Amino acid sequence: MPSAVRHRLALYLDLIRWNRPAGWLVLVWPTLSALWVAAEGFPGWHLLAVFVLGTVLMRSAGCCINDVADRDFDRHVKRTAHRPITSGQVSVREALAVGAVLSLISLALVLTTDWVAVAWSVPALLVTILYPFTKRFFAMPQAVLGIAFNFGIVIAFAAVQGEVPALAWLLWLGNLFWVLAYDTEYAMVDRDDDLKIGMKTSAITLGRFDVAAIVLFYLLLVGFWAAALVPLALGAPLYGAFGLVLAQVAWHWTLIRGRTREGCFRAFRVNHWIGFTLFAGVVGGYALR
């Protein structure tokens, strides 16, 4: 492969955060949990492949859209100043083309499932496009991000059952609070820079109540998922998972209570373990049922 092609490919991989899997892991685990619950166990290799690949692709496309929308802001933030678009290494047109290709591949995957799942994928894409622009005017853009990230749960139920029952919406609501928790931790990292450039984030809006609110968001995640899953009689694996999640919440509190950039960023980066723990509890519960 010519060196110029390798260099371009490396830039595109950097654009979609390929070397930072934490961003797609927090999407994959709740989506797979919903897939297992909807199918009452292993959903089959086809659906498993569709949702793992589709989730990674859509998160990657979302990165392209986000970086295009934020390119004028990112140059003023320490953590994002060297992103490919902001630094001028990748053009806006290139980034949009990459995002479009990834979105189309993801759509092609969904087309192999149920038409209800396909229908839900349309608002999922629209909210993904809308999210970056809400940071200009909405006090809690993390809530919009949560709606975008949560479509995996809805589409999973639609693909398996051809509908989205009340159970799915309980999981959806709980997961919305999880997104608020970990993305507020993420926003705390950039709070000083965001205040200077006029960006809206939940970390700024919550102010001195940020740490307390994050802990509350985590507890609401556990509460709503318990309301959804306990009636399914998944037994000890599920209860054990809830206990481990609560232990992780206590650990997160120790990481963010000082509001340091390093502590808050670490808390965000390890959030996928909360999602994995809940997924393991669901899988274990169905395996022993």
Steps between C-alpha positions, in 0.01 A plus 500: 500500500648840400606719793259778395207257516614367837525856633150585377357182650668583832334842497159347431548250783592788729191688382270215606693446830597145400771489767255610772247217533346632823267715290340207318514255790257717700264464203549130433432361848150647560404419140603137547323487837180614327555246222531215755191615692295540182599151381478350853851368457756468222358692199690309230822579318335709230344755737808498722723589203255762370481684831867484593614618156216749464572655839871542426429645155238748622718617785779554248266694269389706800862596567530632144183708536598627845848609391367683195246686714753582775803579283501872592462423870745210520804715420445684829482184715825336615376144454356547150730755333688235301203307361535434122235751387596773747867471409417515128631153419154378391257725313136546594396339173717195568366460852139524383570245227649257753201552731255446214667175390500364855133596546402329175678179599323512837165552323572203274550286811169613652324424171572131563273510808138610556335799327411646842871508585569673168232761578656574840844543342384818324439712814816344647704652217320835523566537874864400445533786251315745727698430819822700432302815424305487830820593683447856375165561667382209721608495864519118513613377156605175669128415517479525121809281474324250726201488267731440204699230681184326625357420159698177504268370772189596306626357171606176671148436629352600166730258315415206728135559589376733227392749769638707787328396827488686830789289628723647229411854604594428863842386380512803271429741785753339732763514228424867440607570859816294447593715199434812708734362768797407285474787254481750786824345628640553150375859492667571834836441330443792261295728726757782519545508121125471434427797726744713302351416161134508605425129457201358689554181704339322792820548704461878468124497558523281812783707646594402855233228498673311218645218713176444693299502176730243339460263795123551481502427126684172564249402768212576264663273242501217751146580614342500155688192384398321819136594437531359148701186568413374850152380386675280240635278781862501383615405848838529668702611193282809462507588870875446506536733202301772674724467805815529291359805319433671833859426606620660176283804568677542834834476318390763249414732787857471627631580152288810434450657843821704460385618153849454353535455124687174549247352743195599296652374174592169660146465636362552151742254340413214738123545471469214255558259789164605646332410171691173476405409857129547429532304174676215681221493758237475226686229308571305817139528611364359174766227492391374844126544450 
